[in-house]
Structures are given as C-alpha cells and as structure tokens.
Amino acid sequence: MSDAVFTDIGLHLSFIEELNPLIRSVYEWHVAGYYFLKLILPLLLMAFYPYIRKRAWVKPCLSLTVIIYGVVNVYHFVWLSYGLTYLATS
C-alpha cells in the first residue's frame, strides 16, 4: 500500500506521472478504484499462494517483486522528500 499512497501523493501534487497505462486509466477514472486495484492484486496473490507455492518459478518471482517494490519505495521517498522540500522553500 505504500506504493499506492506515495504514487497518489505524487500524482496529486503533480510531482510525477503514472507510467503504467492501466493504472493511470484507473486512477483517472476514480481514485477509490485505483486503491481497490492496488489492494486486491496482492490479496489475490495471497489467496492463490498456497496452490502455487511449490512451483519453481514462484519464489524467484516473489523475490524479484519484493526487490523491485523496495527500490520503487526508496525512489518514491527520494522524490517526495525533494518535492516537499521544494514546496516548503517556494
């Protein structure tokens, strides 16, 4: 959810643009739909995980996903810090 919140803040303050066309269209349609989608996808993964966990590709894919979201959250934190600093000094 931190990715969703950081992205929402960045979009609301015009610090960033959403690059994913699907997520962008959902966000432009309705912010609640955006949060619903960002919440439901991980919940679906958790629901299906017991059935797919023994497949060889699951652990590497989940590890890569966690690493990518970690990097994305650091990136969000950096631009949010710079953006808020810029707003505070303007």
C-alpha positions as CSV (number, residue, x, y, z in Angstrom):
1,M,0.0,0.0,0.0
2,S,2.9,2.4,0.5
3,D,3.5,2.4,-3.3
4,A,-0.2,3.3,-3.8
5,V,-0.1,6.1,-1.2
6,F,3.3,7.5,-2.4
7,T,2.1,7.4,-6.1
8,D,-1.2,9.1,-5.1
9,I,0.6,11.9,-3.3
10,G,3.0,12.3,-6.2
11,L,0.2,12.4,-8.8
12,H,-2.0,14.7,-6.6
13,L,0.9,17.2,-6.2
14,S,2.0,16.8,-9.9
15,F,5.4,15.6,-8.8
16,I,5.2,12.5,-11.1
17,E,3.2,10.9,-13.8
18,E,2.0,7.3,-13.7
19,L,3.8,5.3,-16.4
20,N,1.7,2.2,-16.3
21,P,-1.2,2.9,-18.7
22,L,-3.6,0.6,-17.0
23,I,-3.0,2.0,-13.5
24,R,-3.1,5.6,-15.0
25,S,-6.5,5.0,-16.6
26,V,-7.9,3.5,-13.4
27,Y,-6.6,6.4,-11.4
28,E,-8.0,9.0,-13.8
29,W,-11.4,7.1,-13.7
30,H,-11.6,7.0,-9.9
31,V,-9.0,7.2,-7.1
32,A,-11.0,4.7,-5.0
33,G,-10.8,2.2,-7.9
34,Y,-7.1,2.8,-8.0
35,Y,-6.7,1.9,-4.3
36,F,-9.1,-1.1,-4.7
37,L,-6.9,-2.4,-7.6
38,K,-3.7,-1.8,-5.6
39,L,-5.2,-3.7,-2.6
40,I,-7.0,-6.5,-4.4
41,L,-4.0,-7.7,-6.5
42,P,-1.8,-8.6,-3.5
43,L,-4.8,-10.2,-1.7
44,L,-5.4,-12.4,-4.8
45,L,-1.8,-13.4,-4.8
46,M,-2.0,-14.3,-1.1
47,A,-5.2,-16.3,-1.8
48,F,-3.6,-18.3,-4.6
49,Y,-0.2,-18.7,-3.0
50,P,-1.0,-22.0,-1.2
51,Y,-1.8,-23.5,-4.5
52,I,1.2,-22.3,-6.4
53,R,4.0,-22.1,-3.8
54,K,5.6,-25.4,-4.8
55,R,6.2,-24.3,-8.4
56,A,9.8,-23.5,-9.2
57,W,9.1,-20.0,-10.6
58,V,7.1,-18.7,-7.6
59,K,9.9,-17.9,-5.2
60,P,12.2,-16.2,-7.7
61,C,9.3,-14.1,-9.0
62,L,8.1,-13.1,-5.5
63,S,11.7,-12.2,-4.5
64,L,12.1,-10.1,-7.6
65,T,8.8,-8.4,-6.9
66,V,9.8,-7.6,-3.3
67,I,13.2,-6.2,-4.5
68,I,11.5,-4.0,-7.2
69,Y,8.9,-2.7,-4.8
70,G,11.7,-1.9,-2.3
71,V,13.6,0.1,-4.9
72,V,10.3,1.8,-6.0
73,N,9.6,2.8,-2.4
74,V,13.1,4.2,-2.0
75,Y,12.6,6.1,-5.2
76,H,9.2,7.4,-4.0
77,F,10.7,8.5,-0.7
78,V,13.5,10.4,-2.5
79,W,11.3,12.4,-5.0
80,L,8.7,13.0,-2.2
81,S,11.4,14.4,0.0
82,Y,12.8,16.7,-2.8
83,G,9.3,17.7,-3.8
84,L,8.2,18.6,-0.3
85,T,11.4,20.5,0.2
86,Y,10.9,22.4,-3.0
87,L,7.3,23.3,-1.9
88,A,8.5,24.4,1.5
89,T,11.1,26.7,0.1
90,S,8.9,28.2,-2.6
